[in-house]
Structures are given as C-alpha cells and as structure tokens.
C-alpha cells in the first residue's frame, strides 16, 4: 500500500476546483473575430484590377481573369489545388506588374469589400478603423480586436496594446457586422478548370479566437452564407494551473502540465499560446522543408530575416502541405512538436446559431441591409464568467498523511505515537544516565557550603 501511494505521488494527479463563479466580464478581453471570404473574387473587383494591370504576351485576358478570380485559392499554402498547369504564366503575370505574392493577394479582397456596416456595444462604428486586414492560415482575412501581429517585433519598453472588452452581454451587445452580398456568392460562373475543382465556396469563414492567438488550422471556424444571420454566443472561462507540475502521457513519459506565463518557448511568436505553439511548429517545418515562409507569415519573415517564398517556394509548400500541416504533437526524425497549454489562460467556448435573415422595420440597423447579405453577431452569453483552478491531488502533505495512516492501521497506533515513545524514552535514558553525576554534584555543593558556615556565638 505504501508503494501504491508512492506511485500515485509520482504520477502527479490533479484536482480542478471552481475558484470564482461570478467574475465580471468587463475584466475578460473580448475575443478576436476574423472573417475570411472563400467565395471567388467578384467580377466588379476583377475588372477594377484589370484596368490597371499589364498583360504579358502569352497571357490572355481570360486567363488573367481566372488568376484574379481564384488567386486567393491558388496562393494558399494549404490549398487543395496543388497542381495548376498555368503557374508559369501566373509567375510572368506577377513579374510583369511588379507584384509580390503578398501584393497580389491583398488587392483581391480588401476589407472594405467584405464588411458593409459595423456595430460595437449597440453603437455604429467606423469599419475601416476597427476592421483590419490580417494574415491567417486561410490567407488574407479581416479581423476585429486582433493584436498578435502588432506584437511581432515590438520592443519591450513599448506599452502593450490592450484588447477591447464588453461591459454588457446578450445578442444586442458585442460585435455586429453586415457582410456584403458580393463576397457571399459567385456572380460569374465561367467555364475553366478551376470552376470544376473549387466548388462550394459561397460565403465567408468566421473564426473566433484569442486576440493574441494566430488564426490557424486548429481554430474553431464557422461558415456564414447569404440570407443568413449567424449568432455566436461566447462563454468565457479563466483557467489557472500549477507551475512545475508533471504528469505521465500516453507513452508513459513525464511532461509538464502547463507552460509558465513568464516562459516563452516559441521562436517566432512574442507570447505563448497553445495554438501558437502548433503554428510555430508549422513555421519551423516550412523552413526545414522548403527554406522559406509563405506570404501568410510575411511579418515574421520580415522581422526574423527569413527568406520569403515566391511562387516556386509556394509550390514547394503546397506539395508538402500534408507534412507541414501540423495540428497535433508529432515525433519525426530530427523534429519534435510537443505543445502544452499555458498555466494561466483564457478560453472562449463558442455556441453558434444560424437562422434565416429576417428584416424588421423596428430595427434601424436593418434598413439598408440587402436580403442577399448576411449578418454576424458575436456576444458574451453572460454578465459573469468563472475561474477554475487546478491543484495537485498528491503533494508532500498527502504522501505524509497517507503513509502515516498506513502505519497507524498496521501498528495499532499512530506514527506520531511511535515518535513520542522514542522521544520520551530518550529523555528517560538521559535522566538515568545523568542521575549519578547529578547526585555527586549536589553532595559536593553541600560540603562546600557547610565549610563556609561560621559557628554560632553565645553571650554570657
């Protein structure tokens, strides 16, 4: 039984408790909301770009329009279109117009072509001020309250940007966006090879994530299509775990339960997050396999002086996308990816609800909304959130109490009683050993005292 207690102590089990039920939501940052259009580029946008574009001799206008229509799919590092026979002509088209891959993708769908109107805490806001272009695993997207890109390359002396927080809850609070109808469907169905390969691309992809978390392959995402209103209710939770605690994984190896907040083990991100760790592994694998980074990591490549992938490098990334798309712990020859959650983290649980868009005259926010548009609402579902804390279930006190209880059971007395018996037995032996010395010392003191006493005097 003692061995069993020692094994349990060695495995470092934990218990999780609710530390606080009603922590106010204004102390929790509002999550970042990222919108990624995956429908083909609208005809109006393509014609606008073609007006100022230069066509090489062997690139027809129809082929250039195809490049513009599906360019955001062709350029994705994890795109399903791995082999496109006109990549050499696309390279010439970009070179002729002096466009980098980043410039080309940014011009296809700017954020002003995606979002029509914005509200924050029931107040109309300027979309151009609060919705910024962002780089994600799904290409160039538009984000609200996303701050990670601002941290890359920042000096420690500069103040950190603070994310927005909601002071209210419910569907009439938080963020509300009206998505333009032009990015929700394909208004020009042509006849070329990509029209057959890339299908079911109507709508936009919505990612709800932490403001310091890269929107990647592990992030929760939802599709918003035309004629629909997507309501995403957010339940926040703060999780606290002990530092320096290990546990046994499936391979019977000791691994840390969490990563302390003051330790950042990531090479390419300024703050540690669980999903950032896997993105960091993908970056290292891209550099290892192809020697460059695609345009979705342009800010990281610029800060850390890493070679950027041109069109040829992007093709290398696409050909090895299965090997590079790391979304869980992996062990390879000369490469290991193992990620743990931070010891103090904020978690956002999303509860989506999609319904038909019903316009009402009672609401002024629906006056200029087209029936082919879409509405996105992201809000906190409660005025409070809870804080959970994880503590060791078998610490030193547990081990001492358990072993002491086993000794008490089999010895018929407590372990402390044995210690007291030994202690008082030692006192008894000491007293017996010192008794002769004490008697001789006392006798000697009486003799000395009597020799110094004067005889009594008598008066006659």
KETORBA-700870 format. One line per 2 residues: for each residue x, y, z of N, C-alpha, C. Coordinates in pm, whole numbers, plus 50000, padded with zeros to 5 digits. Layout:
KETORBA-700870
X:Y:Z:X:Y:Z:X:Y:Z  ...
This chain:
KETORBA-700870
50082:49879:50000:50000:50000:50000:50086:50126:50000  50198:50122:50071:50289:50237:50069:50343:50259:49928
50375:50149:49858:50425:50160:49720:50319:50222:49630  50193:50187:49650:50086:50246:49570:50075:50396:49593
50087:50439:49718:50084:50583:49746:50203:50653:49683  50320:50588:49685:50438:50648:49624:50419:50661:49473
50359:50560:49409:50333:50567:49266:50233:50677:49232  50131:50690:49313:50032:50796:49289:50095:50934:49304
50183:50949:49402:50253:51076:49421:50346:51104:49302  50408:50999:49248:50499:51016:49136:50426:51052:49008
50300:51011:48992:50222:51041:48872:50166:51184:48872  50172:51254:48983:50127:51393:48993:49982:51413:48949
49885:51346:49010:49745:51371:48973:49700:51509:49022  49596:51560:48961:49546:51694:48995:49395:51691:49014
49345:51788:49086:49203:51812:49103:49172:51955:49060  49059:51973:48996:49017:52105:48947:48899:52154:49026
48907:52279:49073:48803:52340:49154:48760:52472:49089  48640:52512:49116:48589:52642:49071:48625:52746:49177
48713:52836:49141:48761:52937:49235:48664:53053:49248  48601:53092:49137:48509:53206:49139:48401:53182:49034
48274:53202:49075:48161:53181:48984:48119:53309:48911  48141:53422:48972:48080:53546:48921:48184:53657:48902
48288:53629:48823:48386:53731:48791:48330:53816:48676  48332:53949:48685:48265:54033:48583:48332:54021:48447
48251:54025:48340:48304:54003:48206:48386:54121:48155  48369:54241:48212:48450:54353:48163:48597:54337:48200
48628:54237:48287:48767:54207:48318:48824:54099:48227  48743:54047:48138:48789:53948:48039:48792:54013:47901
48902:54005:47828:48907:54064:47693:48805:53997:47600  48746:54078:47515:48655:54025:47415:48737:53948:47311
48687:53836:47261:48767:53758:47166:48784:53830:47033  48887:53793:46962:48908:53844:46827:48816:53769:46731
48767:53842:46631:48677:53784:46529:48742:53807:46393  48769:53698:46323:48835:53704:46193:48741:53650:46086
48729:53725:45976:48641:53688:45865:48727:53662:45742  48713:53543:45685:48790:53503:45567:48696:53468:45453
48684:53554:45352:48599:53520:45236:48663:53408:45154  48587:53305:45124:48640:53200:45037:48559:53183:44909
48467:53276:44883:48399:53274:44754:48490:53337:44650  48469:53306:44520:48552:53367:44415:48543:53520:44417
48646:53584:44368:48651:53730:44363:48542:53779:44267  48472:53882:44310:48360:53934:44230:48409:53990:44097
48319:53990:44000:48352:54041:43867:48386:54190:43872  48318:54264:43955:48344:54407:43966:48486:54433:44015
48531:54356:44113:48666:54374:44165:48770:54332:44061  48744:54226:43988:48839:54180:43888:48856:54282:43775
48744:54339:43731:48752:54440:43625:48827:54564:43672  48811:54598:43799:48881:54715:43854:49032:54691:43856
49074:54570:43890:49217:54539:43892:49272:54530:43750  49193:54474:43660:49240:54458:43522:49259:54592:43451
49188:54694:43495:49202:54826:43430:49343:54880:43443  49411:54846:43552:49547:54897:43571:49653:54790:43557
49618:54670:43511:49713:54560:43501:49775:54555:43361  49894:54497:43356:49967:54479:43229:49970:54330:43199
49932:54293:43077:49928:54153:43036:50054:54117:42958  50123:54011:42998:50235:53962:42915:50184:53911:42781
50277:53881:42689:50239:53842:42554:50163:53709:42550  50204:53613:42631:50143:53481:42625:50034:53460:42730
49986:53567:42793:49877:53559:42892:49757:53633:42835  49650:53559:42810:49528:53619:42757:49449:53688:42867
49355:53769:42826:49271:53838:42924:49185:53738:43000  49136:53636:42934:49054:53535:43001:49135:53461:43108
49261:53428:43078:49345:53361:43176:49378:53452:43293  49402:53579:43264:49429:53675:43371:49307:53692:43461
49187:53692:43402:49066:53700:43483:49051:53577:43572  49097:53461:43523:49095:53339:43606:49193:53351:43722
49312:53408:43695:49407:53432:43803:49346:53520:43913  49276:53623:43872:49216:53715:43969:49096:53653:44039
49023:53569:43970:48904:53509:44029:48939:53410:44138  49042:53328:44116:49077:53224:44212:49217:53243:44269
49271:53363:44260:49406:53385:44310:49420:53358:44457  49319:53391:44538:49328:53369:44682:49322:53220:44716
49277:53135:44627:49282:52991:44647:49413:52932:44597  49459:52981:44482:49583:52929:44425:49702:52959:44516
49699:53074:44584:49812:53118:44665:49811:53062:44807  49710:52990:44847:49705:52937:44983:49811:52829:45003
49882:52830:45115:49984:52725:45137:49923:52588:45159  49799:52582:45206:49733:52453:45229:49619:52433:45129
49634:52486:45008:49526:52481:44910:49508:52340:44856  49384:52301:44823:49364:52170:44760:49411:52168:44615
49424:52287:44553:49470:52294:44414:49623:52290:44416  49679:52171:44417:49824:52156:44431:49897:52172:44297
49833:52131:44189:49898:52137:44059:49810:52215:43962  49857:52332:43927:49785:52417:43832:49880:52442:43716
49840:52401:43596:49932:52397:43484:49976:52534:43433  49909:52640:43477:49944:52774:43429:50022:52854:43534
50090:52786:43625:50165:52857:43730:50280:52939:43670  50338:52890:43561:50447:52966:43500:50395:53096:43440
50276:53092:43382:50216:53214:43327:50172:53309:43439  50127:53251:43550:50094:53336:43665:50218:53408:43717
50331:53338:43716:50457:53400:43756:50492:53515:43664  50473:53498:43537:50501:53606:43441:50405:53723:43460
50279:53693:43490:50179:53797:43513:50216:53882:43634  50262:53817:43743:50303:53892:43862:50431:53972:43834
50525:53912:43762:50651:53981:43733:50630:54102:43644  50541:54090:43547:50515:54200:43455:50455:54321:43526
50373:54295:43628:50310:54404:43704:50387:54441:43830  50504:54377:43850:50589:54405:43966:50514:54382:44096
50438:54273:44101:50363:54236:44221:50433:54121:44291  50442:54131:44421:50478:54014:44500:50352:53932:44525
50369:53814:44577:50253:53731:44609:50166:53801:44712  50230:53870:44808:50156:53942:44911:50075:54056:44850
50136:54132:44760:50065:54242:44695:49947:54192:44613  49967:54081:44544:49863:54026:44460:49741:53984:44543
49766:53914:44653:49655:53864:44734:49584:53977:44806  49657:54076:44853:49595:54187:44924:49501:54268:44836
49533:54276:44707:49449:54353:44615:49319:54283:44578  49311:54154:44603:49194:54079:44559:49070:54110:44642
49084:54107:44775:48968:54130:44860:49005:54217:44979  49007:54348:44962:49029:54436:45077:48909:54432:45170
48932:54474:45294:48826:54463:45396:48706:54551:45364  48725:54661:45290:48610:54745:45257:48516:54676:45159
48565:54572:45090:48478:54495:45002:48409:54380:45073  48442:54359:45200:48387:54245:45275:48279:54289:45373
48307:54392:45451:48215:54435:45557:48146:54563:45512  48014:54565:45526:47936:54682:45485:47908:54776:45601
47877:54726:45718:47846:54809:45835:47888:54737:45961  47922:54814:46065:47974:54757:46190:47908:54825:46310
47883:54745:46417:47834:54797:46544:47914:54732:46656  47945:54812:46758:48012:54762:46877:47939:54816:46999
47889:54727:47083:47810:54763:47201:47691:54850:47162  47622:54809:47056:47499:54873:47006:47524:55011:46946
47648:55049:46922:47679:55178:46862:47747:55157:46727  47708:55234:46629:47766:55227:46495:47911:55277:46500
48002:55201:46440:48144:55237:46441:48196:55238:46297  48314:55296:46281:48379:55304:46151:48449:55170:46123
48404:55099:46021:48461:54967:45991:48609:54978:45953  48647:55081:45882:48787:55095:45839:48881:55115:45957
48830:55163:46068:48912:55186:46187:48925:55062:46273  48821:54983:46280:48820:54868:46371:48842:54735:46300
48817:54727:46169:48838:54603:46094:48966:54618:46013  49065:54536:46044:49196:54546:45979:49226:54417:45904
49304:54430:45798:49347:54314:45724:49445:54233:45807  49434:54101:45802:49517:54014:45885:49560:53893:45803
49668:53830:45847:49721:53711:45780:49691:53589:45864  49629:53490:45802:49588:53369:45872:49627:53247:45787
49598:53129:45841:49622:53007:45763:49532:52997:45642  49427:53081:45637:49333:53081:45525:49357:53201:45432
49475:53259:45441:49509:53370:45353:49486:53505:45418  49465:53606:45335:49435:53741:45383:49290:53748:45428
49270:53789:45551:49136:53798:45609:49119:53935:45673  49003:53956:45735:48972:54082:45804:48939:54049:45949
49005:54121:46042:48993:54086:46183:48949:54205:46266  48877:54173:46373:48836:54271:46474:48898:54230:46607
48964:54326:46674:49023:54304:46807:49136:54202:46803  49207:54192:46691:49319:54100:46676:49449:54178:46691
49534:54138:46788:49650:54218:46825:49783:54146:46808  49783:54019:46771:49908:53943:46768:50008:54003:46669
49962:54045:46552:50054:54098:46452:50121:54226:46499  50055:54302:46587:50116:54425:46639:50228:54394:46736
50229:54274:46796:50330:54239:46894:50459:54190:46829  50451:54137:46708:50571:54082:46643:50669:54195:46617
50788:54183:46675:50892:54284:46657:50881:54404:46749  50790:54404:46844:50777:54519:46933:50888:54517:47038
50933:54634:47075:51031:54646:47182:50962:54631:47317  51038:54580:47415:50980:54554:47546:50940:54682:47618
51008:54794:47584:50977:54918:47652:50844:54977:47608  50795:54939:47492:50670:54996:47442:50551:54934:47515
50449:55016:47540:50330:54961:47607:50258:54862:47517  50207:54757:47577:50135:54657:47500:49994:54705:47467
49947:54679:47347:49809:54718:47313:49710:54636:47394  49602:54699:47431:49501:54633:47514:49380:54598:47428
49332:54475:47436:49214:54438:47357:49088:54499:47416  48986:54510:47334:48857:54562:47380:48789:54461:47472
48704:54512:47559:48627:54427:47650:48482:54472:47648  48393:54379:47663:48250:54408:47661:48200:54432:47804
48118:54533:47821:48063:54564:47952:47921:54511:47966  47869:54451:47861:47732:54401:47864:47729:54264:47798
47614:54200:47802:47600:54068:47743:47467:54060:47670  47449:53954:47592:47327:53936:47517:47345:53971:47371
47248:53932:47288:47260:53945:47143:47261:54090:47096  47214:54183:47176:47217:54324:47138:47346:54393:47180
47440:54320:47235:47570:54376:47274:47679:54314:47187  47802:54340:47222:47913:54281:47150:47931:54337:47011
47969:54251:46917:48001:54291:46780:47891:54247:46685  47858:54338:46592:47761:54306:46487:47817:54357:46355
47820:54268:46255:47873:54301:46124:47772:54264:46016  47763:54348:45914:47683:54317:45796:47780:54285:45683
47772:54161:45633:47862:54114:45528:47801:54147:45392  47882:54203:45303:47832:54241:45171:47796:54117:45090
47696:54133:45007:47648:54021:44926:47748:53980:44820  47837:54074:44778:47932:54043:44671:48033:53936:44711
48058:53920:44841:48157:53820:44885:48091:53692:44933  47961:53682:44919:47889:53565:44970:47858:53464:44861
47867:53500:44735:47838:53406:44627:47916:53443:44502  47920:53350:44409:47990:53370:44282:47891:53423:44179
47913:53547:44135:47821:53608:44040:47862:53588:43896  47970:53514:43873:48019:53494:43736:48074:53352:43723
47987:53257:43693:48027:53118:43681:48078:53095:43540  48208:53078:43527:48268:53058:43397:48290:52912:43366
48368:52889:43262:48397:52753:43222:48549:52738:43209  48614:52701:43316:48755:52670:43313:48783:52561:43416
48907:52518:43421:48940:52402:43504:48922:52429:43653  48940:52551:43697:48925:52580:43840:48780:52589:43881
48690:52622:43789:48547:52623:43823:48499:52485:43864  48563:52382:43809:48523:52246:43843:48591:52196:43969
48714:52243:43993:48789:52195:44109:48743:52263:44236  48730:52395:44232:48694:52473:44350:48543:52491:44350
48473:52416:44432:48328:52421:44442:48286:52446:44585  48158:52479:44602:48102:52503:44735:48183:52609:44810
48209:52720:44744:48289:52826:44805:48209:52952:44827  48079:52939:44843:47997:53054:44874:48006:53086:45023
48006:53215:45055:48004:53256:45194:48141:53298:45245  48147:53319:45377:48270:53359:45444:48295:53266:45562
48421:53257:45600:48461:53176:45714:48482:53269:45833  48422:53237:45947:48432:53318:46069:48510:53239:46173
48615:53301:46228:48699:53239:46331:48693:53325:46455  48656:53266:46567:48654:53334:46697:48771:53279:46778
48863:53366:46818:48985:53321:46882:49035:53427:46979  49138:53395:47052:49202:53490:47144:49274:53598:47063
49278:53719:47117:49338:53831:47044:49487:53815:47023  49554:53728:47101:49696:53703:47086:49722:53564:47029
49626:53512:46956:49635:53377:46902:49625:53381:46750  49717:53313:46682:49718:53312:46536:49600:53229:46485
49516:53286:46396:49403:53209:46342:49455:53101:46248  49465:52980:46300:49525:52873:46222:49433:52755:46200
49496:52642:46167:49421:52522:46132:49349:52463:46252  49394:52492:46374:49330:52437:46494:49215:52522:46545
49197:52641:46491:49096:52733:46543:48955:52687:46504  48860:52715:46591:48720:52686:46561:48669:52786:46457
48605:52735:46354:48557:52821:46245:48414:52785:46209  48343:52884:46154:48202:52869:46118:48179:52937:45984
48087:52882:45908:48055:52936:45775:47930:53022:45782  47938:53140:45723:47824:53231:45714:47791:53249:45567
47667:53222:45529:47625:53231:45390:47516:53337:45375  47482:53366:45252:47383:53470:45225:47246:53429:45279
47163:53529:45302:47028:53513:45358:47031:53460:45502  47149:53461:45566:47158:53402:45699:47206:53505:45801
47167:53483:45924:47220:53559:46038:47285:53460:46134  47413:53476:46154:47488:53389:46243:47508:53458:46378
47457:53396:46484:47473:53445:46619:47566:53351:46695  47678:53403:46741:47778:53324:46813:47784:53373:46957
47736:53292:47047:47739:53324:47190:47870:53275:47250  47935:53361:47328:48066:53331:47383:48056:53310:47533
48108:53198:47578:48119:53169:47722:48266:53168:47758  48309:53265:47837:48450:53276:47874:48481:53203:48003
48604:53160:48014:48650:53091:48135:48799:53115:48152  48839:53146:48274:48981:53161:48309:49028:53035:48380
49138:52979:48333:49191:52854:48386:49328:52880:48447  49346:52837:48571:49473:52853:48642:49524:52714:48678
49651:52686:48640:49712:52557:48668:49843:52578:48743  49885:52479:48823:50009:52496:48899:50132:52486:48809
50233:52564:48840:50359:52560:48766:50450:52452:48823  50531:52394:48736:50629:52295:48778:50571:52158:48806
50450:52130:48761:50387:52000:48785:50392:51918:48658  50424:51789:48670:50434:51699:48557:50327:51591:48565
50300:51530:48453:50210:51415:48451:50258:51318:48343  50211:51195:48348:50251:51092:48254:50161:51095:48132
50221:51098:48013:50142:51096:47890:50113:50952:47848  50056:50936:47729:50022:50802:47681:50144:50714:47660
50260:50776:47636:50384:50699:47618:50456:50677:47750  50388:50702:47863:50444:50683:47997:50568:50771:48018
50564:50890:47961:50672:50987:47978:50622:51106:48059  50709:51159:48140:50673:51276:48220:50680:51402:48136
50570:51475:48130:50563:51601:48056:50502:51706:48148  50536:51834:48130:50478:51939:48215:50329:51956:48190
50255:51983:48295:50110:52005:48283:50083:52133:48204  50164:52236:48225:50142:52364:48158:50274:52437:48144
50270:52546:48068:50386:52632:48046:50369:52758:48130  50464:52792:48218:50451:52914:48299:50439:53038:48214
50367:53138:48265:50341:53259:48190:50465:53341:48161  50569:53330:48245:50691:53409:48224:50791:53338:48134
50753:53225:48077:50843:53149:47989:50778:53139:47852  50852:53179:47750:50804:53169:47612:50901:53080:47536
50858:52959:47502:50942:52862:47433:50929:52873:47281  50853:52968:47232:50830:52981:47088:50933:53075:47026
50987:53035:46913:51091:53115:46848:51033:53233:46771  50911:53221:46719:50861:53319:46623:50735:53393:46669
50694:53375:46793:50578:53447:46844:50615:53515:46976  50565:53635:46999:50605:53710:47118:50538:53662:47246
50435:53582:47238:50366:53532:47356:50327:53387:47334  50325:53311:47443:50294:53169:47431:50144:53147:47440
50093:53077:47341:49955:53028:47340:49957:52886:47286  49858:52809:47324:49855:52668:47285:49854:52652:47133
49766:52727:47064:49759:52717:46919:49877:52785:46851  49935:52885:46915:50055:52947:46860:50171:52847:46855
50171:52755:46948:50278:52655:46953:50275:52568:46828  50156:52523:46787:50147:52441:46666:50179:52523:46541
50139:52649:46539:50176:52734:46427:50326:52753:46421  50390:52765:46536:50535:52776:46542:50601:52650:46485
50542:52534:46513:50595:52409:46458:50580:52406:46306  50468:52457:46255:50449:52460:46109:50552:52552:46043
50581:52663:46108:50681:52755:46054:50818:52687:46047  50857:52618:46153:50986:52550:46153:50992:52441:46047
50880:52370:46027:50877:52266:45926:50886:52325:45785  50821:52440:45761:50831:52506:45630:50974:52547:45601
51042:52603:45699:51181:52643:45679:51269:52521:45655  51239:52414:45725:51320:52293:45711:51301:52227:45575
51177:52222:45525:51148:52151:45401:51176:52237:45279  51126:52363:45281:51134:52449:45161:51229:52566:45176
51275:52595:45297:51372:52702:45315:51314:52841:45305  51182:52857:45315:51121:52989:45306:50986:52985:45376
50925:53104:45390:50794:53117:45451:50697:53177:45351  50572:53128:45345:50474:53185:45252:50427:53321:45300
50345:53385:45218:50306:53523:45246:50223:53536:45373  50158:53429:45421:50078:53440:45543:50165:53466:45665
50296:53446:45653:50390:53476:45762:50488:53585:45720  50440:53680:45643:50528:53786:45592:50587:53871:45704
50504:53903:45806:50556:53987:45915:50664:53914:45995  50649:53783:46012:50751:53705:46083:50877:53694:45999
50860:53670:45868:50977:53661:45780:51054:53793:45775  50983:53905:45780:51049:54035:45776:51126:54062:45904
51068:54029:46018:51132:54060:46145:51252:53969:46171  51240:53840:46139:51347:53744:46169:51438:53718:46050
51426:53799:45944:51515:53792:45828:51513:53652:45766  51394:53599:45744:51378:53468:45682:51336:53488:45537
51386:53404:45451:51354:53415:45308:51204:53397:45286  51148:53484:45202:51006:53472:45169:50988:53385:45045
50881:53310:45046:50853:53220:44934:50796:53299:44817  50858:53286:44701:50797:53333:44579:50697:53229:44531
50665:53234:44406:50568:53138:44353:50625:52997:44352  50755:52982:44325:50816:52849:44326:50823:52794:44469
50859:52880:44562:50861:52834:44701:50723:52799:44752  50621:52874:44706:50484:52844:44745:50439:52709:44690
50485:52676:44569:50454:52545:44514:50516:52434:44598  50637:52457:44648:50701:52359:44737:50620:52342:44865
50570:52452:44920:50487:52443:45041:50360:52364:45012  50298:52389:44899:50174:52318:44863:50198:52170:44840
50310:52135:44779:50339:51994:44754:50366:51918:44881  50412:51985:44984:50440:51919:45113:50339:51962:45219
50220:52003:45176:50121:52055:45271:50080:51950:45375  50074:51823:45336:50036:51719:45431:50139:51704:45542
50265:51717:45507:50372:51707:45605:50381:51832:45691  50349:51947:45632:50364:52074:45702:50244:52107:45790
50127:52056:45756:50003:52090:45830:50001:52020:45965  50080:52070:46058:50090:52011:46192:49982:52070:46280
49894:51986:46333:49790:52033:46423:49781:51948:46550  49883:51865:46575:49890:51786:46698:50036:51751:46724
50063:51693:46840:50201:51657:46874:50252:51549:46779  50371:51571:46727:50432:51476:46635:50577:51454:46674
50626:51336:46642:50766:51300:46663:50819:51245:46532  50915:51317:46472:50977:51278:46346:51127:51271:46366
51199:51212:46271:51345:51215:46279:51398:51359:46277  51468:51396:46379:51528:51529:46394:51425:51640:46406
51300:51606:46437:51198:51710:46455:51091:51659:46550  51061:51740:46652:50959:51705:46751:50874:51828:46777
50743:51808:46782:50649:51915:46816:50564:51868:46932  50581:51932:47046:50503:51898:47165:50455:52027:47229
50324:52044:47240:50266:52169:47288:50183:52145:47414  50189:52241:47505:50111:52237:47629:50040:52370:47647
49931:52367:47719:49856:52489:47746:49931:52576:47846  49915:52708:47841:49978:52795:47942:49915:52775:48079
49991:52806:48183:49941:52786:48320:49826:52881:48354  49821:52994:48291:49710:53087:48308:49661:53127:48169
49538:53089:48137:49487:53115:48003:49338:53148:48009  49295:53214:47903:49153:53247:47883:49100:53160:47771
48989:53095:47794:48929:53004:47697:48792:53057:47658  48764:53056:47528:48635:53102:47478:48561:52983:47415
48451:52946:47474:48364:52844:47417:48257:52913:47333  48247:52872:47207:48154:52935:47113:48031:52846:47093
47914:52910:47091:47788:52840:47068:47717:52908:46950  47738:52858:46826:47680:52924:46708:47534:52887:46689
47463:52978:46630:47322:52957:46596:47294:53032:46467  47265:52958:46360:47239:53016:46229:47090:53014:46199
47039:53126:46146:46897:53137:46116:46880:53222:45990  46762:53214:45933:46733:53296:45816:46729:53444:45855
46782:53526:45767:46786:53670:45792:46647:53728:45771  46589:53775:45879:46456:53836:45874:46469:53984:45908
46442:54067:45811:46449:54212:45832:46325:54260:45904  46344:54353:45993:46232:54410:46067:46240:54561:46061
46126:54623:46047:46122:54770:46039:46146:54836:46175  46136:54756:46281:46155:54813:46415:46301:54842:46444
46391:54779:46371:46534:54798:46396:46593:54884:46286  46659:54992:46325:46721:55082:46227:46845:55021:46164
46904:54919:46225:47026:54858:46171:46998:54769:46052  46871:54740:46023:46838:54655:45909:46782:54735:45791
46780:54866:45799:46717:54948:45695:46786:54930:45561  46918:54934:45560:46994:54929:45435:47054:54791:45411
47008:54690:45480:47061:54556:45463:46988:54485:45351  47061:54434:45252:47001:54361:45143:46963:54220:45189
46864:54164:45122:46821:54029:45158:46926:53925:45121  47016:53956:45030:47122:53865:44993:47247:53882:45079
47245:53975:45172:47358:53995:45261:47352:53894:45375  47444:53906:45468:47448:53820:45586:47484:53906:45707
47437:53866:45823:47462:53939:45947:47535:53845:46043  47637:53897:46106:47714:53822:46205:47707:53894:46339
47669:53822:46442:47665:53875:46579:47754:53787:46668  47843:53850:46742:47929:53782:46839:47915:53856:46971
47874:53785:47075:47845:53850:47202:47872:53754:47318  47888:53810:47436:47906:53731:47558:47769:53682:47604
47762:53557:47649:47632:53499:47685:47594:53525:47830  47686:53581:47909:47656:53604:48049:47731:53726:48097
47683:53784:48206:47748:53903:48263:47869:53867:48347  47886:53740:48376:47997:53693:48458:48061:53572:48390
48181:53540:48433:48246:53417:48389:48315:53354:48510  48347:53227:48500:48404:53155:48614:48554:53136:48598
48619:53119:48712:48763:53093:48718:48783:52958:48782  48850:52868:48711:48879:52735:48764:49027:52725:48796
49057:52653:48902:49195:52637:48948:49225:52489:48965  49339:52449:48916:49384:52310:48927:49494:52301:49031
49480:52209:49126:49577:52192:49233:49625:52047:49236  49745:52023:49289:49795:51885:49297:49708:51802:49393
49675:51681:49352:49596:51592:49437:49683:51506:49526  49811:51495:49496:49901:51411:49576:50032:51487:49597
50031:51581:49692:50152:51656:49723:50224:51592:49841  50322:51664:49898:50401:51609:50009:50315:51585:50133
50220:51675:50159:50132:51657:50275:50045:51531:50257  49995:51511:50134:49917:51390:50105:50000:51266:50128
50126:51266:50082:50212:51150:50096:50240:51121:50244  50270:51223:50323:50299:51203:50465:50177:51153:50540
50061:51213:50512:49939:51170:50580:49899:51027:50542  49918:50990:50415:49880:50857:50369:49969:50750:50431
50100:50772:50427:50191:50673:50485:50171:50665:50637  50148:50780:50702:50120:50778:50845:49994:50700:50877
49891:50713:50794:49768:50637:50816:49790:50488:50799  49874:50446:50703:49902:50304:50684:49975:50248:50807
50074:50323:50858:50144:50277:50978:50049:50269:51097  49958:50362:51108:49862:50360:51219:49772:50237:51211
49735:50200:51087:49645:50086:51068:49712:49955:51107  49836:49937:51066:49901:49806:51087:49977:49799:51219
50015:49909:51279:50086:49907:51406:49992:49922:51525  49870:49961:51502:49776:49978:51612:49792:50109:51684
49880:50192:51640:49898:50325:51698:49945:50417:51587  49940:50543:51616:49980:50639:51514:50131:50648:51504
50176:50690:51389:50319:50708:51368:50375:50814:51463  50294:50914:51493:50337:51018:51587:50355:50961:51727
50270:50863:51764:50285:50799:51896:50418:50726:51905  50461:50659:51796:50593:50595:51797:50704:50697:51815
50689:50808:51749:50791:50913:51763:50794:50965:51906  50677:50981:51968:50671:51029:52107:50731:50927:52203
50707:50796:52177:50765:50692:52263:50918:50697:52256  50969:50709:52132:51115:50718:52117:51168:50845:52185
51093:50954:52169:51138:51081:52226:51143:51075:52378  51034:51030:52441:51031:51024:52587:51120:50913:52640
51139:50803:52562:51236:50700:52601:51376:50756:52605  51407:50840:52509:51538:50904:52509:51556:50997:52629
51449:51068:52665:51458:51154:52785:51480:51071:52911  51413:50952:52918:51429:50866:53035:51572:50813:53045
51625:50767:52932:51763:50717:52933:51861:50827:52970  51836:50944:52922:51924:51056:52956:51919:51086:53105
51797:51084:53161:51784:51111:53306:51853:51005:53389  51839:50875:53348:51905:50768:53424:52056:50779:53413
52103:50812:53295:52247:50823:53274:52306:50941:53353  52233:51049:53363:52286:51168:53429:52256:51170:53580
52177:51074:53636:52142:51079:53779:52264:51067:53870  52362:50972:53850:52480:50969:53940:52559:51098:53939
52575:51155:53824:52650:51280:53815:52578:51392:53888  52449:51391:53878:52372:51496:53946:52382:51481:54097
52377:51354:54151:52387:51330:54296:52523:51370:54350  52630:51331:54276:52765:51366:54323:52785:51517:54322
52733:51581:54221:52747:51727:54214:52670:51794:54328  52554:51744:54363:52475:51802:54472:52544:51782:54606
52605:51661:54627:52674:51634:54754:52795:51725:54772  52868:51745:54664:52987:51831:54668:52947:51974:54701
52836:52020:54646:52792:52155:54675:52752:52171:54821  52696:52067:54885:52657:52078:55027:52780:52084:55116
52886:52006:55082:53007:52008:55165:53073:52144:55160  53082:52198:55041:53143:52330:55026:53063:52434:55102
52935:52421:55100:52851:52518:55166:52865:52510:55318  52877:52385:55372:52890:52370:55517:53024:52420:55569
53129:52408:55488:53262:52452:55533:53271:52603:55546  53190:52673:55483:53194:52819:55489:53095:52876:55590
53031:52793:55666:52932:52843:55763:53003:52870:55897  52997:52989:55961:53060:53025:56089:52988:52956:56204
53066:52915:56311:52999:52852:56429:52915:52952:56503  52817:52909:56569:52727:53002:56643:52800:53063:56763
52772:53183:56801:52831:53253:56916:52727:53266:57027  52776:53257:57158:52685:53262:57271:52723:53380:57359
52631:53449:57414:52654:53562:57502:52623:53519:57645  52721:53544:57736:52702:53513:57875:52675:53640:57950
